[in-house]
Amino acid sequence: MTSKTLAPSKPVEKNQTPDRHGTAEADDVLSQVVSFRLAKEEYGLDIMRIQEIILMGEITQIPEVPDYICGLINLRGKVIPIVDLRKRFCLEAGEATEHTRIMVVNTRTTTFGIVVDAVSQVLRIEADQIEPPPPGLVGLEQAYIQGLVKMQEKIMILLNVDAVLSQKEETQLAEAGESKAS
């Protein structure tokens, strides 16, 4: 499995956006977001939550897990669970292509991979481009959405990676990974 690490060329400090004169404006929060495609929608994830982006490779399946858990991979000696976001979000299944990637992400408590259709680019997002999810969303779907980014002619969904797996699911996957590693 070939891996490619994606990192910003230089860090952007929160609450520090240089204007054209070089002075910092505390009002504009600027962050960097990696955009990716899932089905026909564009999603984004804070670059600081991404450990690396790798090509699809062989995934070891594990029994008795929800269908959105693809299995486990060995990433340089560390066992990482892999989540199929299409299945997790109840979207139509898609075939892997040469653009399909695994984004290895870090949550508050664990590291896991998410399968996405394609990784697009790194974007700089200002605070005034982000809106909260609309109140009309109900159920678990809203938990996955951190916000919506208004772009020129489209909207990008900011993914709340901490909500992709419950604490119980993270614990179960960690235990399954430890048993496979030994």
C-alpha positions, 0 to 999 in steps of 0.5 A, a space after each residue: 500500500 502506497 501512502 501519501 502524507 498531505 500537510 499544509 505548506 505553512 500552518 495557519 494560526 486561528 484568529 490570526 489572518 494577515 490582511 493585505 498590509 500584513 497586520 492580523 485581524 482577530 475577527 476573521 478566523 481562517 482554517 484550512 480544510 481538505 475537501 473530498 467527494 462522497 457520492 455527488 456531494 463535496 465535504 470538508 474536514 479540518 486539515 488538523 484532524 487528518 493524519 494522512 491520505 493513502 491509496 486504497 489497499 487490502 483491508 482485512 475484514 473482521 466478523 460481527 461489525 456493522 456493515 459500514 466497517 470495512 475492516 482493518 489495515 496495517 499502517 506502518 505497524 499500527 492497526 487502523 479500523 476503516 469506515 465506509 462513509 457511503 454506508 455510514 451515511 446510508 448512501 448508495 454503494 459505489 465501486 472503488 476507482 483510482 481516485 478512491 482514498 482512505 483519509 486517516 483521521 484523528 478524533 479525541 480518542 482514536 485514529 481510524 480511516 474513512 473511505 472517500 470517493 476522491 480527495 479534491 484540494 486544500 481550501 482556506 476557509 474564513 469564519 464568515 463562509 461557515 454557517 451552522 447546519 439548518 435546524 430542519 435537519 433531524 436525527 443522526 444526520 445532523 450530528 455528522 455536520 459541523 457546518 456548511 461552507 458557502 462557496 461561489 456556486 455550491 455548498 460544502 458540508 463540513 464533517 464532524 469526524 468525532 460523530 462518525 463513530 460512537 464511543 462504544 463503536 470506537 472501543 469495539 473497533 480498538 479491541 478488535 484491532 488489538 486482538 488482530 495485532 496480537 
